[in-house]
Amino acid sequence: MRGLVAFVLISGATAAADPMVVDGQVTSSASRWTADHSRIVTESTVMTAQGPVVVSQLGGSVDGIGMITMPGPPLLELGMHATVTAHVAQDRFGISHVVVDEARQTGVTPDFVRTGPTKAGHYLFWESGCIFTTPDSDGTKEIAGSGEFPIITSSIATWNNDVDTASCSYIKIVENAPTSAEVGNDGVNLIKFRDASWCRPAVDDDPARCYSPSAAGITTATYVDDGSNPRDGAILDADIEINGVNFAIAVGGVSLGTASCQAELQNTLTHELGHLHGLEHTCLAPGDPPRVDNNGNSVPECADTTDPAILNATMYNFQTCGETKKEMLSPDDINAICTVYPEAKDPQTCEPPAATTGGCCDAGGSGPAGPAILAVALLGFRRKAKTRRAAQLR
């Protein structure tokens, strides 16, 4: 390939006559009229191994009007994996564009998976443009000083500030000041470390609820599950818990924990923040119910897939000891945020979810339905060899 990233709509560049090959997943695609309204062009971002490349095609659809050339290469679509032959050409203003000559779909790329559906068939989502999160001020004893808190901030920034999600999506995570709290349906989206016991403590009328020891982290969401309610699927509360009992919580390979397998905090937490957004795993772990991806395709068993789009996603179910690759978003994760929370549908609000009715008297169905609670997936460790564990992410 020749200078792929260098040819991303470079202003004032010298046109290149040589053909170039662009291969990767399409992470965004948008059509527009030219300034003189004589043609529609579609500009798509292709995420290659070297980075994003914006390519331009003649044709597309804008404001209910479509344009197509016959014959001509197929228009690139969001989520497609494509191989494109193109060249660089300048418009009358001297701005360079990567112009598509040929394009072909080179494989069906699995799409992202959302959490849900509700009983009425809706997937989970946040109604506001902001998701408020609060770190537990107790932190963890397995990271020296207060070193866990900058990692929380960095993990949040990964979702907020990725060059692609920041340009295509309105959703933002807002980090509140740390406070000492316990998880539960209280409207506080808590990030809680568990160093002493990998269990949710008992309450007056319910015992402690302990989690799988193979889980490095777990996220629990409370949401509207009422088909008669227009808010069906809206997330009301989501708490993240990090396992410091079975794993040594680490930053940069350093941990004060004594467990044999280190779980890098940013790797684990970035995955769990995906669940906070309402995203599910990219494949099925043993015992998972059948699911479909955003295109309606069946989600494969993790043991039966070698697809890199699945295995390299931040929302892939498993991580190896000391892994860090989930600290950055993959095209699949970016596609999810851009699709579920597109900039064009910005609600223009930044506020906590409104309260909903619920309680003992709603259980029988005679009144309005109360919120449902769902433990949405766990990031865990999978055994790779006799002496090396891998964690499952939930």
C-alpha positions in Angstrom: 0.0 0.0 0.0 1.2 3.5 -0.7 0.9 6.3 1.8 -2.7 5.5 2.9 -3.0 7.8 5.8 -1.1 10.6 4.0 -3.9 10.9 1.5 -6.8 11.6 3.9 -8.3 14.6 2.2 -5.1 16.6 2.2 -5.6 20.2 1.4 -3.1 21.6 -1.1 -1.4 18.3 -1.8 0.0 17.4 -5.2 -2.3 14.9 -6.9 -0.9 11.3 -7.2 -1.6 9.4 -10.4 -0.5 6.0 -9.1 -3.3 3.7 -7.9 -3.5 2.8 -4.3 -5.2 -0.1 -2.4 -7.2 0.6 0.7 -8.4 -2.4 2.7 -10.3 -2.4 6.0 -13.6 -1.9 7.7 -15.9 1.0 6.9 -16.4 2.9 10.1 -18.4 5.9 8.7 -20.1 6.8 5.5 -22.0 10.0 4.6 -23.3 11.5 1.4 -23.5 15.2 0.4 -24.4 17.4 -2.5 -21.5 19.2 -4.1 -21.6 23.0 -3.8 -23.2 23.5 -7.2 -25.8 20.8 -6.5 -24.9 19.0 -9.7 -23.9 15.7 -8.1 -24.0 13.6 -4.9 -20.8 12.2 -3.5 -20.3 9.7 -0.7 -17.3 10.0 1.6 -16.4 6.9 3.7 -13.8 6.3 6.3 -12.0 3.0 5.9 -10.1 1.8 9.0 -6.9 0.1 7.7 -4.0 -1.5 9.5 -2.2 1.8 9.1 -5.0 4.1 10.2 -8.2 5.7 8.9 -8.4 6.7 5.2 -11.3 8.8 3.8 -12.3 7.7 0.3 -14.8 9.4 -2.1 -17.3 7.9 -4.5 -19.7 9.4 -7.0 -23.3 8.7 -6.0 -25.3 8.3 -2.8 -28.5 9.6 -1.2 -29.3 13.0 0.4 -32.6 14.4 1.5 -34.6 11.7 -0.2 -32.8 12.0 -3.5 -30.4 9.2 -4.7 -27.8 9.1 -7.4 -26.2 6.0 -8.9 -23.8 5.3 -11.8 -24.5 2.2 -13.9 -22.1 0.4 -14.2 -20.1 1.5 -11.2 -18.6 0.2 -8.0 -20.9 -0.4 -5.1 -21.2 2.3 -2.5 -19.3 1.6 0.7 -21.6 1.1 3.7 -21.0 1.3 7.5 -19.7 -2.0 8.9 -18.6 -3.4 5.5 -15.1 -4.8 5.1 -13.9 -3.7 1.7 -10.9 -3.6 -0.6 -10.8 -0.4 -2.6 -8.6 0.6 -5.6 -8.3 4.4 -5.7 -6.3 7.3 -6.9 -5.7 10.8 -5.5 -7.2 13.7 -7.5 -7.7 17.4 -6.8 -10.8 19.4 -7.1 -10.9 23.0 -8.5 -9.8 24.4 -5.1 -6.7 22.2 -5.1 -8.0 19.9 -2.3 -7.0 16.3 -2.7 -9.5 13.4 -2.5 -8.9 9.7 -2.6 -11.3 8.8 -5.5 -12.6 5.2 -5.6 -12.0 3.4 -8.9 -13.1 -0.1 -7.9 -14.6 -1.4 -4.7 -15.6 -4.9 -3.5 -16.8 -6.3 -0.3 -14.2 -8.8 0.9 -16.1 -10.5 3.7 -19.1 -10.2 5.9 -17.8 -8.4 8.9 -19.8 -9.2 12.1 -21.5 -6.1 13.5 -21.5 -5.0 17.1 -23.9 -6.5 19.7 -26.2 -4.6 22.0 -27.4 -5.4 25.5 -31.0 -6.7 25.6 -33.5 -6.9 24.3 -36.3 -6.0 26.8 -39.4 -8.2 26.9 -40.9 -5.9 24.2 -37.8 -6.2 22.0 -35.9 -2.9 22.6 -32.2 -2.7 23.3 -30.7 -0.8 26.2 -29.7 2.8 25.8 -29.2 6.1 27.6 -31.8 8.8 27.0 -29.5 11.8 27.8 -26.3 12.9 26.0 -24.4 12.2 29.2 -23.7 9.2 31.3 -22.6 10.2 34.8 -20.2 7.9 36.6 -18.8 8.1 40.2 -15.7 6.3 41.4 -15.8 4.8 44.8 -13.5 6.9 47.0 -12.2 3.8 48.8 -10.4 2.8 45.6 -8.3 -0.3 45.7 -5.3 -1.2 47.9 -3.7 -3.1 45.0 -2.5 0.1 43.3 -0.1 2.3 45.1 -1.3 5.7 46.4 -4.3 6.9 44.4 -3.0 5.6 41.1 -6.3 4.0 40.2 -8.2 7.3 39.8 -6.1 8.7 36.8 -6.7 5.3 35.1 -10.4 5.7 35.6 -10.2 9.1 33.9 -8.1 7.7 31.1 -10.5 4.8 30.5 -13.4 7.3 30.2 -11.4 9.5 27.8 -10.9 6.5 25.5 -14.6 6.3 24.8 -15.2 10.1 24.9 -12.2 11.3 22.9 -11.5 8.6 20.3 -11.0 10.6 17.0 -13.9 8.7 15.4 -16.4 8.5 18.3 -15.8 12.2 19.1 -16.7 13.2 15.6 -19.7 10.9 15.0 -21.4 10.5 18.4 -22.9 12.8 21.0 -22.7 10.5 24.0 -20.2 11.4 26.7 -19.3 9.9 30.1 -19.1 12.6 32.8 -16.9 11.6 35.8 -18.2 12.9 39.1 -16.0 13.4 42.2 -15.2 10.2 44.1 -17.5 9.3 47.0 -17.8 6.3 49.4 -20.8 4.3 48.3 -22.2 0.8 47.6 -23.6 -0.5 44.4 -27.4 -0.6 43.9 -30.3 1.0 42.1 -29.8 4.5 43.5 -29.1 6.6 40.3 -25.3 6.6 41.1 -23.4 4.8 38.4 -20.6 3.6 40.7 -17.2 2.2 39.8 -16.4 -0.1 42.8 -13.3 -2.1 43.6 -13.7 -5.3 45.5 -10.4 -6.2 47.3 -11.8 -8.2 50.2 -14.8 -10.1 48.8 -15.9 -10.7 45.2 -19.5 -10.3 46.3 -22.2 -7.7 46.4 -23.0 -7.4 50.2 -26.1 -8.7 51.8 -29.0 -6.3 52.4 -31.9 -6.7 54.9 -34.0 -9.2 52.9 -31.4 -10.6 50.5 -28.1 -12.5 51.1 -24.7 -11.6 49.6 -24.5 -12.2 45.8 -21.1 -13.5 44.8 -19.7 -13.5 41.3 -17.7 -16.0 39.2 -14.1 -16.0 40.3 -13.1 -16.0 36.6 -14.6 -12.6 36.2 -12.2 -9.6 36.2 -15.0 -7.2 36.2 -18.8 -7.1 36.0 -21.4 -4.4 35.1 -25.0 -4.4 36.4 -27.6 -2.3 34.7 -31.1 -1.3 35.9 -33.4 -0.3 33.0 -37.1 0.3 32.0 -38.6 -3.1 31.0 -42.2 -2.1 30.1 -43.5 -2.4 26.6 -46.3 0.1 27.3 -43.8 2.7 28.3 -42.1 4.9 25.6 -39.0 4.7 27.7 -38.7 0.9 27.3 -35.0 0.0 27.4 -33.8 3.2 28.9 -31.0 2.6 31.4 -31.6 4.1 34.9 -28.5 2.9 36.8 -25.4 1.0 35.9 -22.6 -0.1 38.3 -19.2 -1.5 37.5 -17.3 -3.7 39.9 -13.6 -4.7 39.6 -12.3 -8.0 41.0 -9.3 -7.5 43.2 -9.8 -10.8 45.0 -9.0 -13.3 42.2 -6.8 -11.0 40.2 -4.1 -8.5 40.9 -5.3 -5.2 39.7 -2.4 -3.6 37.9 -1.3 -0.4 36.3 1.6 -0.8 33.7 2.4 -4.3 35.0 2.7 -3.2 38.6 0.4 -4.3 41.4 0.4 -4.7 45.1 -2.0 -7.6 44.8 -0.8 -11.1 45.4 -3.0 -13.0 42.9 -1.0 -14.8 40.2 -2.8 -13.2 37.3 -2.6 -9.5 36.8 -5.6 -7.7 35.3 -4.6 -4.3 33.9 -7.1 -1.8 35.2 -7.4 0.2 32.1 -7.9 -2.9 29.9 -10.7 -4.2 32.2 -12.4 -0.9 32.9 -12.4 0.2 29.2 -14.3 -3.0 28.4 -16.8 -2.5 31.3 -17.4 1.1 30.2 -18.6 -0.5 26.9 -21.2 -2.3 28.9 -22.1 1.0 30.6 -23.0 2.3 27.1 -25.3 -0.7 26.5 -23.0 -2.9 24.5 -22.7 -6.7 24.7 -19.9 -9.2 24.0 -18.9 -9.9 20.4 -19.4 -13.7 20.8 -21.1 -16.2 23.0 -19.3 -17.7 26.1 -20.6 -21.1 27.4 -24.0 -20.7 28.9 -24.8 -17.4 27.1 -28.2 -17.2 25.5 -28.5 -16.9 21.7 -28.1 -13.3 20.5 -28.0 -11.4 17.2 -25.8 -8.6 16.2 -27.0 -5.1 15.0 -27.5 -6.5 11.5 -29.6 -9.4 12.7 -26.9 -12.0 12.2 -26.5 -14.8 14.8 -23.7 -14.1 17.2 -21.2 -17.0 17.0 -19.8 -19.1 19.9 -16.4 -17.7 21.0 -14.9 -21.1 20.7 -16.0 -21.4 17.0 -14.7 -18.1 15.7 -11.3 -16.8 14.5 -12.7 -13.6 13.0 -10.3 -10.8 14.1 -13.2 -8.3 14.1 -14.6 -10.3 17.0 -11.4 -11.3 18.8 -9.8 -7.9 18.6 -12.8 -5.8 19.8 -12.8 -4.1 23.1 -16.1 -5.9 23.8 -14.6 -9.4 23.2 -15.3 -11.5 26.3 -11.8 -12.5 27.3 -8.5 -11.1 28.1 -5.1 -12.6 28.9 -3.1 -11.9 32.1 -1.5 -8.5 31.6 -3.3 -7.7 28.4 -3.6 -4.1 27.3 -5.1 -4.2 23.8 -8.6 -3.4 25.0 -7.4 0.0 26.2 -8.1 1.3 22.7 -11.3 1.0 20.7 -11.6 -1.2 17.7 -13.6 -0.4 14.5 -16.4 -2.6 15.9 -16.7 -0.6 19.1 -16.5 2.7 17.2 -19.2 1.6 14.9 -21.4 0.7 17.9 -21.1 4.2 19.5 -21.6 6.0 16.1 -24.7 3.9 15.3 -26.4 3.8 18.7 -25.7 7.4 19.7 -25.3 9.2 16.3 -24.6 13.0 16.4 -27.7 13.6 14.2 -29.9 12.3 17.1 -28.3 14.3 19.9 -31.0 14.8 22.5 -29.3 18.1 23.6 -29.6 17.1 27.2 -27.0 16.3 29.9 -28.8 15.1 33.0 -29.3 12.0 35.1 -32.2 9.7 34.1 -35.7 10.5 35.3 -37.1 8.3 38.0 -39.6 5.6 37.2 -42.2 3.9 39.2 -41.6 0.5 40.7 -41.6 -1.6 43.8 -43.4 -4.5 45.4 -46.8 -3.6 44.2 -45.7 -3.6 40.5 -44.6 -7.2 40.4 -48.0 -8.6 39.7 -48.6 -6.5 36.6 -51.6 -4.5 37.8 -49.7 -1.3 37.9 -46.9 0.3 35.9 -43.9 -1.9 35.5 -40.9 -1.2 37.6 -37.2 -1.3 36.5 -35.5 -4.5 35.7 -32.0 -5.4 36.7 -29.5 -7.1 34.4 -26.0 -8.2 35.1 -24.5 -7.4 31.7 -21.6 -9.6 31.0 -18.4 -10.2 32.7 -14.8 -9.8 31.3 -13.1 -13.0 32.3 -9.9 -14.8 31.9 -9.6 -17.8 29.5 -6.9 -20.5 30.1 -4.3 -20.2 27.4 -1.8 -22.6 28.8 -1.2 -24.6 31.9 0.6 -21.8 33.7 -1.3 -18.8 32.3 -4.9 -17.8 32.9 -7.1 -15.6 30.9 -9.9 -13.6 32.4 -13.5 -13.4 31.2 -14.9 -9.9 31.0 -18.5 -9.5 31.9 
